[in-house]
Amino acid sequence: MRRRSRGITLIGFLILLSVVGFFAYLAMRLVPLYVEYMGVVKAMEQVRAEPGAQNKSAEDIRRSLSLKFNTQYVGDEAIPPQAIQVVRQNNASTLRIRYERRVPFVYNLEILATFDKSVSLSGGTGY
């Protein structure tokens, strides 16, 4: 009698390994971007918690953010100064950081990530 084999073949295993490897490589390229973004968000929350944050000038806020970025492991080249905006409307101040990051992926392909975060400096919550 002929016995049935169970399990995965070598070709099936190699295909499965290549798919898992692709997604593992993708995760290795994306996770540092989001860890950096979480550091940016935490630095923004720290600026919001400072006393008198809504009355500070845009330059003072940029300087404060720069110091906090260093403690959050956000590189100096990651956030250009023009990406940091302070918008004042109707006695309310909002801190907004909008930036893009490009990460090489494979050969001539890159991953483009766009981040946009706003935090109200007037005591409200950000979105």
ZAPANU-702123 format. One record per atom (N, C-alpha, C, O, CB): residue in one letter; chain; atom name; x, y, z. Coordinates in Angstrom, 1 decimal, decimal comma, padded with zeros to 4 digits. Last residue first. Glycine has a CB too. Layout:
ZAPANU-702123
  rest  kette  atom      px      py      pz
     A      A    CA       X       Y       Z
...
This chain:
ZAPANU-702123
  rest  kette  atom      px      py      pz
     Y      A     N  -004,5   066,4   017,7
     Y      A    CA  -005,2   065,3   016,8
     Y      A     C  -004,1   064,7   016,0
     Y      A     O  -004,5   063,8   015,2
     Y      A    CB  -006,2   066,0   015,9
     G      A     N  -004,3   067,3   021,2
     G      A    CA  -003,9   067,3   019,8
     G      A     C  -004,7   066,3   019,0
     G      A     O  -005,4   065,5   019,5
     G      A    CB  -002,4   067,1   019,6
     T      A     N  -006,4   069,1   023,5
     T      A    CA  -005,7   067,9   023,0
     T      A     C  -005,4   068,0   021,6
     T      A     O  -006,0   068,7   020,8
     T      A    CB  -006,6   066,6   023,2
     G      A     N  -005,6   072,2   025,2
     G      A    CA  -006,5   071,2   024,6
     G      A     C  -005,7   070,0   024,1
     G      A     O  -004,5   069,9   024,4
     G      A    CB  -007,3   071,8   023,4
     G      A     N  -003,7   074,0   026,0
     G      A    CA  -004,2   073,2   027,0
     G      A     C  -005,2   072,1   026,4
     G      A     O  -005,6   071,3   027,2
     G      A    CB  -004,9   074,0   028,0
     S      A     N  -002,5   075,4   023,9
     S      A    CA  -003,4   076,1   024,8
     S      A     C  -004,1   075,3   025,8
     S      A     O  -005,1   075,7   026,4
     S      A    CB  -004,5   076,9   024,0
     L      A     N  -001,2   074,0   022,1
     L      A    CA  -000,4   074,5   023,2
     L      A     C  -001,3   075,2   024,2
     L      A     O  -000,8   075,7   025,2
     L      A    CB   000,7   075,4   022,7
     S      A     N  -002,2   071,1   020,5
     S      A    CA  -002,7   072,4   020,9
     S      A     C  -001,8   072,8   022,2
     S      A     O  -001,7   072,1   023,1
     S      A    CB  -004,2   072,4   021,3
     V      A     N  -000,4   069,6   017,9
     V      A    CA  -000,7   069,6   019,4
     V      A     C  -001,1   071,0   019,8
     V      A     O  -000,4   072,0   019,4
     V      A    CB   000,5   069,1   020,2
     S      A     N  -000,3   067,5   015,1
     S      A    CA  -000,5   068,8   015,7
     S      A     C  -000,9   068,6   017,1
     S      A     O  -001,5   067,6   017,5
     S      A    CB  -001,7   069,5   014,9
     K      A     N   001,6   065,8   012,7
     K      A    CA   001,1   065,8   014,0
     K      A     C   000,9   067,2   014,5
     K      A     O   001,8   068,0   014,3
     K      A    CB   002,0   065,0   015,0
     D      A     N   002,5   063,8   010,1
     D      A    CA   001,8   065,1   010,4
     D      A     C   001,2   065,0   011,7
     D      A     O   000,3   064,2   011,9
     D      A    CB   000,8   065,5   009,3
     F      A     N   004,7   062,1   007,9
     F      A    CA   004,1   062,3   009,2
     F      A     C   003,6   063,7   009,4
     F      A     O   004,2   064,6   009,0
     F      A    CB   005,2   061,9   010,3
     T      A     N   005,2   059,9   005,3
     T      A    CA   004,8   061,2   005,6
     T      A     C   004,2   061,3   007,0
     T      A     O   003,2   060,5   007,3
     T      A    CB   003,9   061,8   004,6
     A      A     N   007,6   057,9   003,8
     A      A    CA   006,7   058,0   005,0
     A      A     C   006,5   059,5   005,2
     A      A     O   007,4   060,3   005,3
     A      A    CB   007,3   057,3   006,2
     L      A     N   008,6   055,9   001,2
     L      A    CA   008,4   057,3   001,6
     L      A     C   007,3   057,3   002,7
     L      A     O   006,2   056,8   002,5
     L      A    CB   007,9   058,2   000,4
     I      A     N   011,2   053,8   000,4
     I      A    CA   009,9   053,9   001,2
     I      A     C   009,8   055,3   001,6
     I      A     O   010,7   055,9   002,2
     I      A    CB   009,9   052,9   002,4
     E      A     N   012,5   053,1  -002,9
     E      A    CA   012,5   053,8  -001,5
     E      A     C   011,2   053,7  -000,9
     E      A     O   010,1   053,6  -001,6
     E      A    CB   013,0   055,2  -001,7
     L      A     N   014,4   051,3  -005,2
     L      A    CA   013,1   051,6  -004,6
     L      A     C   013,3   052,2  -003,2
     L      A     O   014,2   051,8  -002,4
     L      A    CB   012,3   050,3  -004,5
     N      A     N   016,7   050,4  -006,4
     N      A    CA   016,4   051,7  -006,6
     N      A     C   015,0   052,1  -006,1
     N      A     O   014,4   053,1  -006,5
     N      A    CB   016,4   052,0  -008,1
     Y      A     N   017,4   048,1  -004,0
     Y      A    CA   018,0   048,6  -005,2
     Y      A     C   017,6   050,0  -005,4
     Y      A     O   018,1   050,9  -004,7
     Y      A    CB   017,6   047,8  -006,5
     V      A     N   015,0   048,5  -001,6
     V      A    CA   015,6   047,5  -002,4
     V      A     C   016,1   048,2  -003,7
     V      A     O   015,3   048,8  -004,4
     V      A    CB   014,7   046,3  -002,8
     F      A     N   015,0   051,0   000,2
     F      A    CA   014,4   049,6   000,4
     F      A     C   015,2   048,6  -000,3
     F      A     O   015,9   047,8   000,3
     F      A    CB   012,9   049,6   000,0
     P      A     N   015,9   053,9   001,9
     P      A    CA   016,1   053,0   000,8
     P      A     C   015,6   051,6   001,2
     P      A     O   015,7   051,1   002,3
     P      A    CB   017,7   052,9   000,5
     V      A     N   013,5   056,2   003,0
     V      A    CA   014,4   055,1   003,4
     V      A     C   014,6   054,2   002,3
     V      A     O   013,7   053,7   001,6
     V      A    CB   013,8   054,3   004,7
     R      A     N   012,5   059,4   003,7
     R      A    CA   012,7   058,4   002,7
     R      A     C   013,8   057,4   003,2
     R      A     O   014,8   057,8   003,7
     R      A    CB   013,2   059,1   001,3
     R      A     N   010,1   061,3   005,4
     R      A    CA   011,3   060,5   005,5
     R      A     C   011,4   059,5   004,4
     R      A     O   010,4   058,8   004,1
     R      A    CB   011,4   059,7   006,9
     E      A     N   008,6   064,4   006,0
     E      A    CA   008,7   063,2   005,2
     E      A     C   010,1   062,6   005,4
     E      A     O   011,1   063,2   005,7
     E      A    CB   008,5   063,5   003,7
     Y      A     N   006,5   066,3   008,3
     Y      A    CA   007,8   066,0   007,6
     Y      A     C   007,7   064,7   006,9
     Y      A     O   006,8   063,9   007,1
     Y      A    CB   008,9   065,9   008,6
     R      A     N   005,2   068,6   010,4
     R      A    CA   004,9   067,8   009,2
     R      A     C   006,2   067,6   008,5
     R      A     O   006,9   068,5   008,1
     R      A    CB   003,8   068,5   008,3
     I      A     N   004,0   069,7   013,4
     I      A    CA   005,2   069,1   012,7
     I      A     C   004,7   068,2   011,6
     I      A     O   004,0   067,2   011,8
     I      A    CB   006,1   068,4   013,7
     R      A     N   002,6   072,3   015,1
     R      A    CA   002,4   071,3   014,0
     R      A     C   003,8   070,9   013,5
     R      A     O   004,6   071,8   013,1
     R      A    CB   001,5   071,8   012,9
     L      A     N   001,0   073,7   017,8
     L      A    CA   002,3   073,3   017,3
     L      A     C   002,1   072,2   016,3
     L      A     O   001,4   071,2   016,6
     L      A    CB   003,2   072,8   018,5
     T      A     N  -001,2   076,4   018,2
     T      A    CA  -001,0   075,0   017,8
     T      A     C   000,3   074,7   017,3
     T      A     O   000,8   075,5   016,5
     T      A    CB  -002,1   074,6   016,8
     S      A     N  -002,9   078,6   020,4
     S      A    CA  -001,6   078,2   019,7
     S      A     C  -001,6   076,7   019,4
     S      A     O  -002,0   075,9   020,3
     S      A    CB  -000,4   078,7   020,5
     A      A     N  -005,4   081,0   020,6
     A      A    CA  -005,0   079,6   020,7
     A      A     C  -003,8   079,4   019,9
     A      A     O  -003,6   079,8   018,7
     A      A    CB  -006,2   078,7   020,2
     N      A     N  -006,4   083,5   020,0
     N      A    CA  -005,8   083,3   021,3
     N      A     C  -005,5   081,8   021,6
     N      A     O  -005,4   081,4   022,8
     N      A    CB  -006,7   083,8   022,4
     N      A     N  -007,0   083,2   017,2
     N      A    CA  -008,0   083,4   018,2
     N      A     C  -007,5   083,0   019,6
     N      A     O  -008,2   082,3   020,4
     N      A    CB  -009,3   082,6   017,9
     Q      A     N  -004,1   081,4   016,4
     Q      A    CA  -005,4   081,9   015,9
     Q      A     C  -006,4   082,0   017,1
     Q      A     O  -006,5   081,1   017,9
     Q      A    CB  -006,0   080,9   014,8
     R      A     N  -001,0   080,5   015,4
     R      A    CA  -001,7   081,2   016,4
     R      A     C  -003,0   081,8   015,8
     R      A     O  -002,9   082,6   014,9
     R      A    CB  -000,9   082,4   017,1
     V      A     N   001,1   077,9   014,9
     V      A    CA   000,0   078,6   014,3
     V      A     C  -000,8   079,2   015,5
     V      A     O  -001,2   078,5   016,4
     V      A    CB  -000,9   077,7   013,5
     V      A     N   004,3   077,0   014,3
     V      A    CA   003,5   077,4   015,4
     V      A     C   002,4   078,3   014,8
     V      A     O   002,7   079,4   014,3
     V      A    CB   004,3   078,1   016,5
     Q      A     N   006,0   074,2   012,8
     Q      A    CA   005,2   075,4   012,6
     Q      A     C   004,4   075,7   013,9
     Q      A     O   004,0   074,7   014,6
     Q      A    CB   004,2   075,3   011,4
     I      A     N   008,6   072,5   011,4
     I      A    CA   008,0   072,9   012,7
     I      A     C   007,3   074,2   012,5
     I      A     O   007,9   075,2   012,2
     I      A    CB   009,1   072,9   013,8
     A      A     N   009,8   072,4   009,0
     A      A    CA   008,7   071,4   009,2
     A      A     C   008,0   071,7   010,5
     A      A     O   006,9   071,2   010,8
     A      A    CB   009,3   070,0   009,2
     Q      A     N   012,0   074,0   009,0
     Q      A    CA   010,8   074,5   008,3
     Q      A     C   009,6   073,6   008,5
     Q      A     O   008,5   074,0   008,2
     Q      A    CB   011,0   074,8   006,9
     P      A     N   014,0   072,4   010,2
     P      A    CA   013,4   073,5   011,0
     P      A     C   012,1   074,0   010,3
     P      A     O   011,2   074,5   011,0
     P      A    CB   014,3   074,7   011,1
     P      A     N   013,5   068,9   009,6
     P      A    CA   014,1   070,2   009,2
     P      A     C   013,3   071,3   009,9
     P      A     O   012,2   071,2   010,3
     P      A    CB   013,9   070,4   007,7
     I      A     N   014,2   066,1   011,2
     I      A    CA   013,1   067,1   011,2
     I      A     C   013,8   068,4   010,8
     I      A     O   014,5   069,0   011,6
     I      A    CB   012,4   067,2   012,6
     A      A     N   016,6   064,6   010,8
     A      A    CA   015,3   064,0   010,6
     A      A     C   014,2   065,0   010,4
     A      A     O   013,3   064,9   009,6
     A      A    CB   014,9   063,1   011,8
     E      A     N   019,0   065,7   011,6
     E      A    CA   018,6   065,7   010,1
     E      A     C   017,2   065,2   009,9
     E      A     O   016,7   065,4   008,7
     E      A    CB   019,6   064,9   009,3
     D      A     N   019,1   065,0   014,3
     D      A    CA   019,0   066,4   013,9
     D      A     C   018,6   066,6   012,4
     D      A     O   017,9   067,5   012,1
     D      A    CB   020,3   067,1   014,1
     G      A     N   017,1   062,2   015,3
     G      A    CA   018,3   062,8   014,7
     G      A     C   018,0   064,2   014,3
     G      A     O   016,9   064,6   013,9
     G      A    CB   018,8   062,0   013,5
     V      A     N   015,9   061,3   018,3
     V      A    CA   015,5   061,8   017,0
     V      A     C   016,7   062,6   016,4
     V      A     O   017,1   063,5   017,1
     V      A    CB   014,2   062,7   017,1
     Y      A     N   016,1   060,5   021,0
     Y      A    CA   016,8   059,8   019,9
     Y      A     C   016,3   060,1   018,5
     Y      A     O   016,2   059,2   017,6
     Y      A    CB   016,8   058,3   020,1
     Q      A     N   015,1   062,0   022,9
     Q      A    CA   014,2   061,0   022,4
     Q      A     C   014,8   060,3   021,2
     Q      A     O   014,1   059,5   020,5
     Q      A    CB   012,9   061,7   021,9
     T      A     N   017,0   063,9   023,5
     T      A    CA   016,8   062,9   024,5
     T      A     C   015,8   061,8   024,0
     T      A     O   015,8   060,7   024,6
     T      A    CB   016,1   063,6   025,8
     N      A     N   016,9   065,4   021,1
     N      A    CA   018,1   064,7   021,5
     N      A     C   017,9   063,6   022,5
     N      A     O   018,5   062,5   022,5
     N      A    CB   019,2   065,7   022,0
     F      A     N   014,4   066,5   021,3
     F      A    CA   014,7   065,5   020,2
     F      A     C   015,9   064,7   020,6
     F      A     O   016,0   063,5   020,3
     F      A    CB   014,8   066,1   018,9
     K      A     N   014,7   068,4   023,3
     K      A    CA   013,9   067,2   023,6
     K      A     C   014,1   066,1   022,5
     K      A     O   014,1   064,9   022,9
     K      A    CB   012,5   067,5   023,7
     L      A     N   016,2   070,3   021,8
     L      A    CA   016,8   069,7   023,0
     L      A     C   016,0   068,4   023,4
     L      A     O   016,7   067,4   023,8
     L      A    CB   016,7   070,6   024,2
     S      A     N   014,3   070,9   019,9
     S      A    CA   015,6   070,4   019,5
     S      A     C   016,3   069,7   020,7
     S      A     O   016,9   068,6   020,5
     S      A    CB   016,5   071,5   019,0
     L      A     N   012,2   072,0   021,4
     L      A    CA   012,0   070,8   020,7
     L      A     C   013,4   070,1   020,3
     L      A     O   013,5   068,9   020,4
     L      A    CB   011,2   071,0   019,4
     S      A     N   013,5   074,4   022,1
     S      A    CA   013,1   073,5   023,2
     S      A     C   012,8   072,1   022,5
     S      A     O   013,2   071,1   023,1
     S      A    CB   011,8   074,0   023,8
     R      A     N   013,8   075,6   019,6
     R      A    CA   015,0   075,3   020,4
     R      A     C   014,6   074,3   021,5
     R      A     O   015,4   073,4   021,8
     R      A    CB   015,5   076,6   021,1
     R      A     N   011,1   075,9   018,8
     R      A    CA   012,0   075,1   018,0
     R      A     C   013,3   074,7   018,9
     R      A     O   013,7   073,5   018,8
     R      A    CB   012,5   075,8   016,8
     I      A     N   010,2   077,6   020,8
     I      A    CA   009,7   076,3   020,8
     I      A     C   010,6   075,4   020,0
     I      A     O   010,8   074,2   020,3
     I      A    CB   008,2   076,4   020,1
     D      A     N   011,7   079,9   020,2
     D      A    CA   011,9   079,3   021,5
     D      A     C   011,4   077,8   021,5
     D      A     O   012,0   076,9   022,1
     D      A    CB   011,2   080,1   022,6
     E      A     N   010,7   080,4   017,7
     E      A    CA   012,1   080,1   017,8
     E      A     C   012,4   079,4   019,1
     E      A     O   013,2   078,5   019,2
     E      A    CB   013,0   081,3   017,6
     A      A     N   008,1   081,1   018,3
     A      A    CA   008,3   079,9   017,4
     A      A     C   009,8   079,5   017,6
     A      A     O   010,0   078,3   017,6
     A      A    CB   008,0   080,2   015,9
     S      A     N   007,8   082,1   021,7
     S      A    CA   007,9   082,4   020,3
     S      A     C   008,2   081,1   019,6
     S      A     O   008,6   080,1   020,2
     S      A    CB   009,1   083,4   020,1
     K      A     N   005,2   081,3   024,1
     K      A    CA   006,6   081,2   023,6
     K      A     C   006,6   081,6   022,2
     K      A     O   005,7   081,3   021,4
     K      A    CB   007,2   079,9   023,9
     N      A     N   002,7   081,0   025,0
     N      A    CA   003,2   082,4   024,8
     N      A     C   004,6   082,4   024,3
     N      A     O   005,1   083,5   024,0
     N      A    CB   003,1   083,1   026,1
     Q      A     N   002,2   078,3   025,4
     Q      A    CA   001,4   079,0   024,3
     Q      A     C   001,9   080,4   024,1
     Q      A     O   001,6   081,0   023,0
     Q      A    CB  -000,1   079,1   024,7
     A      A     N   003,8   077,6   027,5
     A      A    CA   004,1   077,2   026,2
     A      A     C   003,4   077,9   025,1
     A      A     O   004,0   078,2   024,0
     A      A    CB   003,9   075,7   026,0
     G      A     N   003,6   078,1   030,3
     G      A    CA   003,7   079,2   029,4
     G      A     C   004,0   078,9   027,9
     G      A     O   004,5   079,7   027,2
     G      A    CB   004,6   080,2   029,9
     P      A     N   005,2   075,1   031,3
     P      A    CA   004,5   076,3   031,7
     P      A     C   004,7   077,5   030,7
     P      A     O   005,8   077,8   030,3
     P      A    CB   004,8   076,8   033,1
     E      A     N   005,0   072,2   029,2
     E      A    CA   005,8   073,3   029,8
     E      A     C   005,0   074,5   030,2
     E      A     O   004,0   074,8   029,5
     E      A    CB   007,0   073,8   028,8
     A      A     N   003,5   070,5   027,8
     A      A    CA   003,4   070,5   029,3
     A      A     C   004,2   071,6   030,0
     A      A     O   004,0   071,8   031,2
     A      A    CB   003,8   069,1   029,8
     R      A     N   004,3   070,9   025,2
     R      A    CA   002,9   071,3   025,6
     R      A     C   002,8   071,4   027,1
     R      A     O   002,1   072,3   027,6
     R      A    CB   001,9   070,4   025,0
     V      A     N   006,7   069,6   025,3
     V      A    CA   006,7   071,1   025,1
     V      A     C   005,3   071,6   025,5
     V      A     O   005,2   072,7   026,1
     V      A    CB   006,9   071,4   023,6
     Q      A     N   005,9   067,0   025,6
     Q      A    CA   006,7   067,6   026,7
     Q      A     C   006,7   069,1   026,5
     Q      A     O   006,6   069,9   027,5
     Q      A    CB   008,1   067,1   026,6
     E      A     N   004,6   066,6   023,2
     E      A    CA   003,8   066,5   024,4
     E      A     C   004,5   067,2   025,6
     E      A     O   003,9   067,8   026,4
     E      A    CB   003,4   065,1   024,8
     M      A     N   006,8   066,7   021,5
     M      A    CA   005,7   067,7   021,4
     M      A     C   004,9   067,7   022,6
     M      A     O   004,5   068,8   023,1
     M      A    CB   004,9   067,3   020,1
     A      A     N   008,2   064,4   022,4
     A      A    CA   008,8   065,7   022,6
     A      A     C   007,7   066,8   022,4
     A      A     O   007,8   067,8   023,2
     A      A    CB   009,9   065,9   021,5
     K      A     N   006,3   062,4   021,6
     K      A    CA   006,6   062,6   023,0
     K      A     C   007,3   063,9   023,3
     K      A     O   006,9   064,6   024,3
     K      A    CB   007,5   061,5   023,5
     V      A     N   006,5   062,8   018,8
     V      A    CA   005,2   063,0   019,5
     V      A     C   005,4   063,2   021,0
     V      A     O   004,8   064,1   021,6
     V      A    CB   004,2   061,8   019,3
     V      A     N   009,2   062,0   018,4
     V      A    CA   008,7   063,3   018,0
     V      A     C   007,4   063,7   018,7
     V      A     O   007,3   064,8   019,3
     V      A    CB   008,5   063,5   016,5
     G      A     N   009,1   059,3   019,2
     G      A    CA   009,9   060,3   019,9
     G      A     C   009,5   061,7   019,6
     G      A     O   009,6   062,6   020,5
     G      A    CB   011,4   060,1   019,5
     M      A     N   007,4   058,3   017,2
     M      A    CA   006,9   058,3   018,6
     M      A     C   007,8   059,2   019,5
     M      A     O   007,3   059,9   020,4
     M      A    CB   007,0   056,9   019,2
     Y      A     N   009,1   058,6   015,1
     Y      A    CA   007,9   059,4   015,1
     Y      A     C   007,3   059,4   016,5
     Y      A     O   006,9   060,5   017,0
     Y      A    CB   006,9   058,8   014,1
     E      A     N   011,0   056,7   015,7
     E      A    CA   011,4   058,1   015,7
     E      A     C   010,2   059,0   015,7
     E      A     O   010,2   060,0   016,4
     E      A    CB   012,2   058,4   014,3
     V      A     N   009,4   054,5   015,4
     V      A    CA   010,0   054,7   016,7
     V      A     C   010,5   056,2   016,8
     V      A     O   010,3   056,8   017,8
     V      A    CB   011,3   053,8   017,0
     Y      A     N   008,9   054,6   012,7
     Y      A    CA   007,8   054,8   013,7
     Y      A     C   008,3   055,0   015,1
     Y      A     O   007,7   055,7   015,9
     Y      A    CB   006,8   053,7   013,6
     L      A     N   011,4   054,1   011,6
     L      A    CA   010,7   055,3   011,3
     L      A     C   009,6   055,6   012,3
     L      A     O   009,5   056,8   012,7
     L      A    CB   010,1   055,2   009,9
     P      A     N   012,1   051,5   012,6
     P      A    CA   012,8   052,7   013,1
     P      A     C   012,1   054,0   012,8
     P      A     O   012,2   055,0   013,5
     P      A    CB   014,2   052,7   012,5
     V      A     N   010,1   050,0   011,2
     V      A    CA   010,0   050,1   012,6
     V      A     C   010,9   051,3   013,1
     V      A     O   010,4   052,1   014,0
     V      A    CB   010,5   048,9   013,3
     L      A     N   010,8   049,8   008,4
     L      A    CA   009,7   050,7   008,9
     L      A     C   009,7   050,9   010,4
     L      A     O   009,4   052,0   010,8
     L      A    CB   008,4   050,1   008,5
     R      A     N   012,9   047,9   008,1
     R      A    CA   013,1   049,3   007,5
     R      A     C   012,0   050,3   008,1
     R      A     O   012,3   051,4   008,2
     R      A    CB   012,9   049,2   006,0
     M      A     N   012,0   045,7   009,3
     M      A    CA   013,2   046,2   009,8
     M      A     C   013,5   047,6   009,2
     M      A     O   014,2   048,4   009,8
     M      A    CB   014,4   045,3   009,4
     A      A     N   009,7   045,2   007,8
     A      A    CA   009,5   045,6   009,2
     A      A     C   010,8   046,2   009,7
     A      A     O   010,8   047,2   010,4
     A      A    CB   009,1   044,4   010,1
     L      A     N   011,0   044,3   005,4
     L      A    CA   010,1   045,5   005,4
     L      A     C   009,9   046,0   006,8
     L      A     O   010,0   047,2   007,0
     L      A    CB   008,7   045,1   004,8
     Y      A     N   012,2   042,0   006,4
     Y      A    CA   013,0   043,0   005,9
     Y      A     C   012,2   044,4   005,9
     Y      A     O   012,7   045,4   006,2
     Y      A    CB   013,6   042,7   004,5
     A      A     N   009,8   040,5   007,0
     A      A    CA   010,7   040,8   008,1
     A      A     C   011,7   042,0   007,7
     A      A     O   011,9   042,8   008,5
     A      A    CB   011,6   039,5   008,4
     F      A     N   008,7   040,2   004,4
     F      A    CA   008,0   041,0   005,4
     F      A     C   008,9   041,4   006,6
     F      A     O   008,7   042,4   007,2
     F      A    CB   006,8   040,3   005,9
     F      A     N   010,8   038,6   003,3
     F      A    CA   010,4   039,9   002,7
     F      A     C   009,7   040,8   003,7
     F      A     O   010,1   041,9   003,9
     F      A    CB   009,5   039,7   001,5
     G      A     N   010,7   036,3   004,9
     G      A    CA   011,9   037,1   004,9
     G      A     C   011,6   038,5   004,3
     G      A     O   012,1   039,5   004,8
     G      A    CB   012,9   036,5   004,0
     V      A     N   008,2   035,3   004,2
     V      A    CA   008,4   035,7   005,6
     V      A     C   009,6   036,6   005,7
     V      A     O   009,6   037,6   006,4
     V      A    CB   008,6   034,5   006,5
     V      A     N   008,7   034,7   001,5
     V      A    CA   007,6   035,6   001,9
     V      A     C   007,9   036,2   003,3
     V      A     O   007,7   037,4   003,5
     V      A    CB   006,3   034,9   001,8
     S      A     N   010,8   032,8   001,8
     S      A    CA   011,1   034,1   001,1
     S      A     C   010,0   035,1   001,4
     S      A     O   010,3   036,3   001,5
     S      A    CB   011,1   033,8  -000,4
     L      A     N   009,6   030,7   003,2
     L      A    CA   010,7   031,4   003,8
     L      A     C   011,0   032,8   003,1
     L      A     O   011,3   033,8   003,8
     L      A    CB   012,0   030,6   003,7
     L      A     N   007,7   029,9   001,3
     L      A    CA   007,3   030,4   002,6
     L      A     C   008,4   031,2   003,3
     L      A     O   008,1   032,3   003,8
     L      A    CB   006,8   029,3   003,5
     I      A     N   009,5   029,0  -000,6
     I      A    CA   008,6   030,0  -000,9
     I      A     C   008,1   030,7   000,3
     I      A     O   008,0   031,9   000,4
     I      A    CB   007,4   029,5  -001,8
     L      A     N   010,8   026,9   000,8
     L      A    CA   011,6   028,0   000,3
     L      A     C   010,7   029,2   000,0
     L      A     O   011,0   030,4   000,2
     L      A    CB   012,4   027,6  -000,9
     F      A     N   008,6   025,2   001,3
     F      A    CA   009,3   025,8   002,5
     F      A     C   010,1   027,0   002,0
     F      A     O   010,1   028,0   002,7
     F      A    CB   010,2   024,8   003,1
     G      A     N   008,0   024,4  -001,3
     G      A    CA   007,0   025,1  -000,5
     G      A     C   007,6   025,8   000,7
     G      A     O   007,3   027,0   001,0
     G      A    CB   005,9   024,2   000,0
     I      A     N   010,3   023,0  -001,8
     I      A    CA   009,9   024,2  -002,6
     I      A     C   008,9   025,0  -001,9
     I      A     O   009,0   026,2  -001,8
     I      A    CB   009,4   023,7  -004,0
     L      A     N   010,2   020,9   000,1
     L      A    CA   011,3   021,9   000,1
     L      A     C   011,0   023,1  -000,7
     L      A     O   011,3   024,2  -000,2
     L      A    CB   012,5   021,2  -000,5
     T      A     N   006,8   020,6   001,4
     T      A    CA   007,9   020,2   000,5
     T      A     C   009,0   021,3   000,6
     T      A     O   008,8   022,3   001,2
     T      A    CB   007,5   020,0  -000,9
     I      A     N   005,3   019,8   004,5
     I      A    CA   005,6   020,8   003,5
     I      A     C   006,8   020,3   002,7
     I      A     O   007,8   019,7   003,2
     I      A    CB   005,9   022,2   004,1
     G      A     N   003,1   017,1   005,3
     G      A    CA   004,1   018,1   005,6
     G      A     C   004,3   019,0   004,4
     G      A     O   003,6   019,0   003,4
     G      A    CB   005,4   017,5   006,0
     R      A     N   002,8   013,7   004,6
     R      A    CA   002,2   014,9   005,1
     R      A     C   003,3   015,9   005,4
     R      A     O   004,5   015,4   005,8
     R      A    CB   001,3   014,6   006,4
     S      A     N   002,1   011,1   002,3
     S      A    CA   003,1   012,0   003,0
     S      A     C   002,4   013,2   003,5
     S      A     O   001,4   013,7   002,8
     S      A    CB   004,2   012,3   002,0
     R      A     N   000,5   008,0   002,5
     R      A    CA   000,4   009,4   002,2
     R      A     C   001,5   010,2   003,0
     R      A     O   001,7   010,0   004,1
     R      A    CB  -001,0   009,9   002,4
     R      A     N   001,7   004,9   001,2
     R      A    CA   001,4   005,8   002,3
     R      A     C   001,4   007,2   001,9
     R      A     O   002,2   007,6   001,0
     R      A    CB   002,5   005,6   003,4
     R      A     N   000,4   002,2  -000,6
     R      A    CA   001,1   003,5  -000,7
     R      A     C   000,7   004,4   000,5
     R      A     O  -000,5   004,5   000,8
     R      A    CB   000,7   004,2  -002,1
     M      A     N   000,8  -001,2   000,0
     M      A    CA   000,0   000,0   000,0
     M      A     C   000,9   001,2   000,0
     M      A     O   002,0   001,3   000,6
     M      A    CB  -000,9   000,0   001,2
